[in-house]
Amino acid sequence: MAGIDIRDIDKYGTKAAEQIRAQMGVAAIPLPASKSGSARTDPTGAQTDVDKKPKYRNEPVEIDGYTFASKREGNRYRLLKAMQIAGSISGLEMQVPYRFFEGERLIFEYIADFRYTWIESGQKRVEDAKGIRTAVFMLKKRLIEARHGITIEEV
């Protein structure tokens, strides 16, 4: 069976192409704006919606120069930052990657929203600010927890 050429993935539809690019770590090819300005044409000639709202109605926010995917995640960052300043936690990290390999093959990458350590107990904590628990998230969460020996707390 022949492999898929990266230029051919757009024939699978916009959403599928975005997922494939995300898994492969390949950026989308910029498309020229159409005359109407509200849609673009992908390489197959199909119209794509440029002004599309986020799938789960999250609103990205910027705090301290960081862009968060949702208000929930931004608010959690504010709280964790305050806890770190107060001395309750240390080593606050954001967007921490966890990779799942089968042998030498990378199957997927899960990005945790936050990781930090409680000062008093020394316990490390991994968090994900979740609004909607999708089936894909639940599967990735279970696999990463099992493979890396961690617990991902949903906040």
C-alpha positions in Angstrom: 0.0 0.0 0.0 1.4 3.4 -1.0 1.9 6.1 1.6 -0.1 9.3 1.7 1.5 12.4 0.3 1.1 15.4 2.6 -0.3 17.4 -0.3 -3.2 14.8 -0.6 -4.6 15.1 2.9 -6.9 17.9 2.1 -9.1 15.6 0.0 -10.2 14.0 3.3 -12.0 17.2 4.4 -10.9 20.2 6.4 -11.3 18.7 9.9 -9.6 15.4 9.0 -6.8 17.3 7.3 -6.3 19.5 10.4 -6.2 16.4 12.7 -3.7 14.6 10.4 -1.5 17.7 10.3 -1.6 18.0 14.1 -0.6 14.4 14.6 2.2 14.7 12.0 3.3 18.1 13.4 3.0 19.7 10.0 1.7 23.3 9.5 -1.1 24.0 7.2 -0.3 25.6 3.8 -1.6 29.2 3.9 -4.4 29.7 1.4 -5.2 32.9 -0.4 -8.3 34.8 0.8 -11.4 34.6 -1.5 -13.0 37.7 -2.9 -15.8 37.7 -0.3 -13.3 37.6 2.5 -15.4 35.3 4.6 -14.2 32.0 3.1 -11.1 30.5 1.5 -10.7 27.9 -1.1 -8.7 24.8 -0.2 -6.4 23.1 -2.8 -9.3 20.9 -3.9 -11.4 24.0 -4.7 -13.8 23.5 -1.8 -14.8 26.5 0.3 -13.6 26.5 3.9 -15.0 28.7 6.7 -12.4 31.2 7.9 -14.6 32.9 10.6 -15.5 29.6 12.2 -16.3 29.6 15.9 -14.4 27.1 18.1 -15.9 23.7 18.2 -16.7 23.7 22.0 -17.4 27.5 22.2 -14.3 28.2 24.2 -12.9 31.7 24.0 -9.1 32.1 23.9 -7.7 34.6 26.4 -4.3 36.2 26.8 -2.8 36.5 30.3 0.8 37.6 31.1 1.7 37.2 27.4 0.4 33.6 27.3 -2.5 32.6 25.1 -4.8 30.1 26.8 -7.4 28.0 24.8 -10.2 28.9 27.2 -11.3 31.2 30.0 -11.3 28.2 32.3 -7.6 27.4 31.5 -6.7 31.1 31.9 -8.4 31.4 35.3 -6.7 28.2 36.5 -3.4 29.7 35.5 -4.1 32.8 37.5 -4.9 30.7 40.6 -1.8 28.5 40.2 0.4 31.5 39.7 -1.0 33.1 42.9 -0.4 29.8 44.7 3.2 29.7 43.5 3.8 33.3 44.6 2.3 32.4 48.0 4.7 29.5 48.3 2.1 26.6 48.2 3.4 25.2 44.9 6.6 25.3 42.9 7.8 24.5 39.4 4.7 25.6 37.6 4.9 24.4 34.0 2.4 25.0 31.2 1.6 22.9 28.1 3.7 19.9 29.1 4.0 17.2 26.4 3.6 13.5 27.2 4.3 11.2 24.3 2.9 7.7 23.8 5.2 5.4 21.8 4.6 1.8 20.7 8.2 0.5 20.3 10.0 3.3 18.5 6.8 4.6 16.8 5.1 7.8 18.1 1.4 7.0 18.3 0.2 10.4 19.8 1.2 13.3 22.0 -0.9 14.5 24.8 -0.3 18.1 26.0 -1.1 18.6 29.7 -2.3 22.2 30.6 -0.3 22.4 33.9 2.3 20.5 36.0 3.6 21.6 39.4 4.8 20.3 42.8 3.1 20.9 46.1 5.7 22.4 48.5 4.4 20.8 51.7 4.1 17.2 50.4 6.5 17.2 47.4 3.7 15.6 45.4 3.8 16.3 41.7 0.4 17.1 40.0 -0.6 17.1 36.3 -3.8 19.0 35.4 -6.0 19.6 32.4 -8.6 22.4 32.4 -11.5 20.5 30.8 -14.9 21.9 29.9 -16.0 19.0 27.7 -14.7 15.5 28.2 -14.5 13.9 24.8 -14.0 10.2 24.1 -10.6 11.0 22.5 -9.5 12.9 25.6 -10.6 10.1 27.9 -8.7 7.5 25.9 -5.6 9.5 25.7 -5.8 10.3 29.4 -6.0 6.6 30.4 -3.2 5.6 28.0 -0.8 8.4 29.2 -1.6 7.7 32.9 -0.8 4.0 32.4 2.3 4.6 30.4 3.8 7.4 32.4 2.6 6.4 35.9 0.9 9.7 36.5 -2.6 10.9 37.4 -4.2 13.7 35.3 -6.6 15.8 37.3 -9.4 17.4 35.4 -10.2 20.9 36.8 
